[in-house]
Amino acid sequence: MHVRIRYMAALRDRLGDGETAHDLPADVTDSEALIAHLTRSDAAAAALAAPEIRLIRNDRIVTRPSALEEGDRLAFCPPFTGG
């Protein structure tokens, strides 16, 4: 399954890239399996597992774990701030 992932704000700084594309193995079918997969190749990706990190899937905030589908556009975002 192919997905595109964006890392927002401090996550982009921590992971060193704003956007990546991944061809995922068959056993990565939801957001938590994706985080585990990413963490195996980069320990900094463990930050994505924090409960305050929001997942946006195809332009909608979703609860985790969230099922993944071919072609998904994902974004991981730290807590929103502002006023």
N, CA, C and O atoms as a GROMACS GRO file, in nm:
protein
  332
    1MET      N    1   0.085  -0.117   0.000
    1MET     CA    2   0.000   0.000   0.000
    1MET      C    3   0.090   0.124   0.000
    1MET      O    4   0.189   0.129   0.073
    2HIS      N    5   0.055   0.220  -0.081
    2HIS     CA    6   0.132   0.344  -0.092
    2HIS      C    7   0.058   0.456  -0.019
    2HIS      O    8  -0.061   0.476  -0.041
    3VAL      N    9   0.130   0.529   0.067
    3VAL     CA   10   0.073   0.644   0.137
    3VAL      C   11   0.174   0.758   0.136
    3VAL      O   12   0.294   0.737   0.121
    4ARG      N   13   0.122   0.879   0.151
    4ARG     CA   14   0.206   0.999   0.166
    4ARG      C   15   0.184   1.051   0.307
    4ARG      O   16   0.071   1.054   0.356
    5ILE      N   17   0.293   1.092   0.372
    5ILE     CA   18   0.287   1.137   0.511
    5ILE      C   19   0.351   1.274   0.522
    5ILE      O   20   0.462   1.296   0.473
    6ARG      N   21   0.280   1.367   0.588
    6ARG     CA   22   0.335   1.499   0.619
    6ARG      C   23   0.354   1.507   0.769
    6ARG      O   24   0.272   1.457   0.847
    7TYR      N   25   0.461   1.571   0.808
    7TYR     CA   26   0.490   1.595   0.950
    7TYR      C   27   0.484   1.745   0.971
    7TYR      O   28   0.552   1.821   0.902
    8MET      N   29   0.404   1.789   1.065
    8MET     CA   30   0.378   1.930   1.085
    8MET      C   31   0.458   1.985   1.204
    8MET      O   32   0.485   1.915   1.301
    9ALA      N   33   0.495   2.114   1.193
    9ALA     CA   34   0.556   2.192   1.301
    9ALA      C   35   0.677   2.122   1.361
    9ALA      O   36   0.769   2.084   1.289
   10ALA      N   37   0.678   2.104   1.493
   10ALA     CA   38   0.793   2.047   1.563
   10ALA      C   39   0.822   1.904   1.517
   10ALA      O   40   0.937   1.859   1.522
   11LEU      N   41   0.720   1.831   1.472
   11LEU     CA   42   0.744   1.695   1.423
   11LEU      C   43   0.830   1.696   1.297
   11LEU      O   44   0.915   1.610   1.278
   12ARG      N   45   0.807   1.795   1.213
   12ARG     CA   46   0.889   1.810   1.091
   12ARG      C   47   1.035   1.832   1.130
   12ARG      O   48   1.125   1.773   1.071
   13ASP      N   49   1.057   1.917   1.229
   13ASP     CA   50   1.194   1.944   1.275
   13ASP      C   51   1.256   1.819   1.335
   13ASP      O   52   1.373   1.790   1.312
   14ARG      N   53   1.178   1.747   1.413
   14ARG     CA   54   1.230   1.628   1.482
   14ARG      C   55   1.264   1.515   1.385
   14ARG      O   56   1.364   1.445   1.401
   15LEU      N   57   1.178   1.497   1.283
   15LEU     CA   58   1.197   1.386   1.189
   15LEU      C   59   1.281   1.426   1.068
   15LEU      O   60   1.323   1.339   0.990
   16GLY      N   61   1.307   1.555   1.051
   16GLY     CA   62   1.399   1.598   0.948
   16GLY      C   63   1.344   1.604   0.807
   16GLY      O   64   1.420   1.624   0.712
   17ASP      N   65   1.215   1.586   0.791
   17ASP     CA   66   1.155   1.590   0.657
   17ASP      C   67   1.010   1.632   0.671
   17ASP      O   68   0.941   1.588   0.762
   18GLY      N   69   0.963   1.716   0.582
   18GLY     CA   70   0.826   1.763   0.589
   18GLY      C   71   0.726   1.667   0.528
   18GLY      O   72   0.611   1.660   0.573
   19GLU      N   73   0.768   1.592   0.428
   19GLU     CA   74   0.676   1.500   0.361
   19GLU      C   75   0.754   1.381   0.307
   19GLU      O   76   0.863   1.395   0.252
   20THR      N   77   0.694   1.264   0.324
   20THR     CA   78   0.757   1.141   0.275
   20THR      C   79   0.652   1.054   0.208
   20THR      O   80   0.532   1.068   0.235
   21ALA      N   81   0.697   0.967   0.121
   21ALA     CA   82   0.609   0.869   0.057
   21ALA      C   83   0.659   0.731   0.098
   21ALA      O   84   0.779   0.707   0.108
   22HIS      N   85   0.564   0.641   0.122
   22HIS     CA   86   0.601   0.507   0.168
   22HIS      C   87   0.521   0.400   0.096
   22HIS      O   88   0.400   0.415   0.074
   23ASP      N   89   0.588   0.294   0.059
   23ASP     CA   90   0.522   0.171   0.016
   23ASP      C   91   0.527   0.079   0.137
   23ASP      O   92   0.634   0.032   0.176
   24LEU      N   93   0.412   0.054   0.195
   24LEU     CA   94   0.404  -0.018   0.322
   24LEU      C   95   0.389  -0.168   0.302
   24LEU      O   96   0.328  -0.212   0.206
   25PRO      N   97   0.446  -0.246   0.396
   25PRO     CA   98   0.425  -0.391   0.390
   25PRO      C   99   0.279  -0.424   0.420
   25PRO      O  100   0.206  -0.342   0.476
   26ALA      N  101   0.238  -0.542   0.382
   26ALA     CA  102   0.097  -0.584   0.396
   26ALA      C  103   0.047  -0.583   0.540
   26ALA      O  104  -0.073  -0.567   0.562
   27ASP      N  105   0.136  -0.600   0.638
   27ASP     CA  106   0.090  -0.604   0.777
   27ASP      C  107   0.067  -0.467   0.838
   27ASP      O  108   0.021  -0.458   0.952
   28VAL      N  109   0.097  -0.360   0.767
   28VAL     CA  110   0.071  -0.224   0.816
   28VAL      C  111  -0.064  -0.181   0.762
   28VAL      O  112  -0.076  -0.133   0.649
   29THR      N  113  -0.166  -0.197   0.844
   29THR     CA  114  -0.304  -0.171   0.800
   29THR      C  115  -0.373  -0.060   0.877
   29THR      O  116  -0.483  -0.019   0.841
   30ASP      N  117  -0.308  -0.009   0.985
   30ASP     CA  118  -0.369   0.101   1.060
   30ASP      C  119  -0.260   0.196   1.108
   30ASP      O  120  -0.140   0.170   1.094
   31SER      N  121  -0.304   0.306   1.167
   31SER     CA  122  -0.210   0.412   1.206
   31SER      C  123  -0.109   0.367   1.310
   31SER      O  124   0.007   0.409   1.304
   32GLU      N  125  -0.148   0.282   1.403
   32GLU     CA  126  -0.054   0.240   1.507
   32GLU      C  127   0.051   0.145   1.450
   32GLU      O  128   0.167   0.150   1.490
   33ALA      N  129   0.012   0.059   1.357
   33ALA     CA  130   0.109  -0.027   1.290
   33ALA      C  131   0.203   0.058   1.204
   33ALA      O  132   0.321   0.025   1.191
   34LEU      N  133   0.152   0.166   1.147
   34LEU     CA  134   0.236   0.257   1.069
   34LEU      C  135   0.341   0.322   1.158
   34LEU      O  136   0.458   0.328   1.122
   35ILE      N  137   0.300   0.370   1.274
   35ILE     CA  138   0.394   0.433   1.367
   35ILE      C  139   0.503   0.333   1.407
   35ILE      O  140   0.621   0.367   1.409
   36ALA      N  141   0.464   0.211   1.439
   36ALA     CA  142   0.562   0.107   1.475
   36ALA      C  143   0.658   0.082   1.359
   36ALA      O  144   0.779   0.069   1.380
   37HIS      N  145   0.604   0.077   1.238
   37HIS     CA  146   0.688   0.055   1.118
   37HIS      C  147   0.788   0.169   1.100
   37HIS      O  148   0.906   0.145   1.075
   38LEU      N  149   0.741   0.292   1.113
   38LEU     CA  150   0.829   0.408   1.097
   38LEU      C  151   0.936   0.412   1.206
   38LEU      O  152   1.050   0.449   1.179
   39THR      N  153   0.898   0.375   1.328
   39THR     CA  154   0.991   0.377   1.440
   39THR      C  155   1.104   0.275   1.423
   39THR      O  156   1.215   0.298   1.469
   40ARG      N  157   1.075   0.164   1.357
   40ARG     CA  158   1.180   0.064   1.332
   40ARG      C  159   1.293   0.120   1.248
   40ARG      O  160   1.408   0.079   1.263
   41SER      N  161   1.262   0.214   1.158
   41SER     CA  162   1.366   0.271   1.074
   41SER      C  163   1.420   0.404   1.126
   41SER      O  164   1.527   0.448   1.084
   42ASP      N  165   1.347   0.470   1.217
   42ASP     CA  166   1.392   0.597   1.274
   42ASP      C  167   1.332   0.612   1.413
   42ASP      O  168   1.212   0.633   1.428
   43ALA      N  169   1.416   0.600   1.515
   43ALA     CA  170   1.369   0.605   1.654
   43ALA      C  171   1.294   0.734   1.685
   43ALA      O  172   1.208   0.734   1.774
   44ALA      N  173   1.324   0.843   1.616
   44ALA     CA  174   1.255   0.970   1.639
   44ALA      C  175   1.105   0.960   1.608
   44ALA      O  176   1.026   1.039   1.661
   45ALA      N  177   1.067   0.866   1.524
   45ALA     CA  178   0.925   0.849   1.489
   45ALA      C  179   0.842   0.802   1.608
   45ALA      O  180   0.719   0.806   1.602
   46ALA      N  181   0.906   0.756   1.714
   46ALA     CA  182   0.832   0.715   1.835
   46ALA      C  183   0.750   0.832   1.890
   46ALA      O  184   0.650   0.811   1.958
   47ALA      N  185   0.791   0.955   1.861
   47ALA     CA  186   0.717   1.073   1.905
   47ALA      C  187   0.575   1.075   1.848
   47ALA      O  188   0.486   1.136   1.907
   48LEU      N  189   0.554   1.009   1.735
   48LEU     CA  190   0.421   1.007   1.672
   48LEU      C  191   0.319   0.930   1.755
   48LEU      O  192   0.199   0.950   1.739
   49ALA      N  193   0.366   0.843   1.844
   49ALA     CA  194   0.276   0.761   1.924
   49ALA      C  195   0.216   0.837   2.042
   49ALA      O  196   0.123   0.787   2.105
   50ALA      N  197   0.267   0.954   2.073
   50ALA     CA  198   0.215   1.031   2.186
   50ALA      C  199   0.067   1.058   2.166
   50ALA      O  200   0.024   1.093   2.056
   51PRO      N  201  -0.013   1.042   2.274
   51PRO     CA  202  -0.158   1.058   2.258
   51PRO      C  203  -0.203   1.197   2.214
   51PRO      O  204  -0.312   1.212   2.158
   52GLU      N  205  -0.121   1.299   2.238
   52GLU     CA  206  -0.161   1.434   2.198
   52GLU      C  207  -0.136   1.463   2.050
   52GLU      O  208  -0.179   1.567   2.000
   53ILE      N  209  -0.066   1.374   1.981
   53ILE     CA  210  -0.040   1.394   1.838
   53ILE      C  211  -0.165   1.358   1.760
   53ILE      O  212  -0.218   1.247   1.772
   54ARG      N  213  -0.212   1.451   1.680
   54ARG     CA  214  -0.331   1.430   1.597
   54ARG      C  215  -0.293   1.365   1.464
   54ARG      O  216  -0.187   1.392   1.408
   55LEU      N  217  -0.383   1.281   1.416
   55LEU     CA  218  -0.367   1.222   1.284
   55LEU      C  219  -0.473   1.280   1.193
   55LEU      O  220  -0.592   1.280   1.224
   56ILE      N  221  -0.428   1.330   1.079
   56ILE     CA  222  -0.518   1.379   0.975
   56ILE      C  223  -0.506   1.283   0.858
   56ILE      O  224  -0.397   1.257   0.808
   57ARG      N  225  -0.620   1.230   0.817
   57ARG     CA  226  -0.624   1.134   0.707
   57ARG      C  227  -0.713   1.190   0.598
   57ARG      O  228  -0.833   1.211   0.619
   58ASN      N  229  -0.655   1.215   0.483
   58ASN     CA  230  -0.731   1.269   0.369
   58ASN      C  231  -0.809   1.394   0.408
   58ASN      O  232  -0.928   1.407   0.380
   59ASP      N  233  -0.738   1.487   0.475
   59ASP     CA  234  -0.790   1.619   0.512
   59ASP      C  235  -0.894   1.618   0.623
   59ASP      O  236  -0.966   1.717   0.640
   60ARG      N  237  -0.904   1.511   0.700
   60ARG     CA  238  -0.997   1.504   0.814
   60ARG      C  239  -0.924   1.451   0.936
   60ARG      O  240  -0.849   1.354   0.927
   61ILE      N  241  -0.946   1.516   1.050
   61ILE     CA  242  -0.888   1.465   1.174
   61ILE      C  243  -0.963   1.336   1.209
   61ILE      O  244  -1.086   1.333   1.209
   62VAL      N  245  -0.887   1.231   1.238
   62VAL     CA  246  -0.947   1.101   1.270
   62VAL      C  247  -0.895   1.054   1.405
   62VAL      O  248  -0.790   1.097   1.453
   63THR      N  249  -0.972   0.964   1.466
   63THR     CA  250  -0.927   0.903   1.591
   63THR      C  251  -0.828   0.792   1.559
   63THR      O  252  -0.828   0.735   1.450
   64ARG      N  253  -0.744   0.763   1.657
   64ARG     CA  254  -0.647   0.656   1.641
   64ARG      C  255  -0.684   0.542   1.734
   64ARG      O  256  -0.730   0.566   1.846
   65PRO      N  257  -0.664   0.420   1.691
   65PRO     CA  258  -0.609   0.383   1.561
   65PRO      C  259  -0.710   0.405   1.449
   65PRO      O  260  -0.831   0.398   1.469
   66SER      N  261  -0.657   0.432   1.332
   66SER     CA  262  -0.739   0.453   1.213
   66SER      C  263  -0.691   0.361   1.103
   66SER      O  264  -0.571   0.349   1.079
   67ALA      N  265  -0.785   0.295   1.036
   67ALA     CA  266  -0.749   0.207   0.924
   67ALA      C  267  -0.687   0.289   0.813
   67ALA      O  268  -0.722   0.406   0.792
   68LEU      N  269  -0.594   0.228   0.741
   68LEU     CA  270  -0.530   0.293   0.628
   68LEU      C  271  -0.574   0.228   0.498
   68LEU      O  272  -0.606   0.109   0.495
   69GLU      N  273  -0.575   0.307   0.390
   69GLU     CA  274  -0.611   0.256   0.259
   69GLU      C  275  -0.511   0.306   0.156
   69GLU      O  276  -0.444   0.408   0.176
   70GLU      N  277  -0.501   0.235   0.048
   70GLU     CA  278  -0.414   0.272  -0.064
   70GLU      C  279  -0.436   0.418  -0.101
   70GLU      O  280  -0.549   0.463  -0.117
   71GLY      N  281  -0.326   0.492  -0.115
   71GLY     CA  282  -0.333   0.630  -0.160
   71GLY      C  283  -0.365   0.732  -0.053
   71GLY      O  284  -0.378   0.850  -0.084
   72ASP      N  285  -0.377   0.690   0.072
   72ASP     CA  286  -0.408   0.786   0.179
   72ASP      C  287  -0.303   0.896   0.186
   72ASP      O  288  -0.184   0.873   0.162
   73ARG      N  289  -0.352   1.016   0.220
   73ARG     CA  290  -0.265   1.130   0.251
   73ARG      C  291  -0.279   1.152   0.401
   73ARG      O  292  -0.386   1.184   0.451
   74LEU      N  293  -0.169   1.134   0.472
   74LEU     CA  294  -0.171   1.142   0.617
   74LEU      C  295  -0.088   1.261   0.663
   74LEU      O  296   0.007   1.302   0.595
   75ALA      N  297  -0.124   1.314   0.778
   75ALA     CA  298  -0.043   1.418   0.842
   75ALA      C  299  -0.047   1.394   0.992
   75ALA      O  300  -0.152   1.365   1.049
   76PHE      N  301   0.068   1.406   1.054
   76PHE     CA  302   0.078   1.399   1.199
   76PHE      C  303   0.103   1.541   1.249
   76PHE      O  304   0.194   1.609   1.202
   77CYS      N  305   0.021   1.585   1.345
   77CYS     CA  306   0.027   1.724   1.394
   77CYS      C  307   0.036   1.727   1.545
   77CYS      O  308  -0.036   1.654   1.614
   78PRO      N  309   0.126   1.811   1.597
   78PRO     CA  310   0.126   1.832   1.741
   78PRO      C  311   0.000   1.909   1.780
   78PRO      O  312  -0.074   1.953   1.692
   79PRO      N  313  -0.024   1.926   1.909
   79PRO     CA  314  -0.146   1.999   1.951
   79PRO      C  315  -0.156   2.136   1.885
   79PRO      O  316  -0.057   2.206   1.867
   80PHE      N  317  -0.278   2.173   1.850
   80PHE     CA  318  -0.304   2.303   1.788
   80PHE      C  319  -0.301   2.410   1.897
   80PHE      O  320  -0.347   2.387   2.009
   81THR      N  321  -0.248   2.526   1.862
   81THR     CA  322  -0.249   2.638   1.955
   81THR      C  323  -0.295   2.761   1.880
   81THR      O  324  -0.306   2.761   1.758
   82GLY      N  325  -0.321   2.863   1.953
   82GLY     CA  326  -0.362   2.989   1.890
   82GLY      C  327  -0.486   3.043   1.957
   82GLY      O  328  -0.534   2.988   2.056
   83GLY      N  329  -0.534   3.149   1.903
   83GLY     CA  330  -0.648   3.208   1.970
   83GLY      C  331  -0.731   3.292   1.882
   83GLY      O  332  -0.831   3.348   1.926
   0.00000   0.00000   0.00000
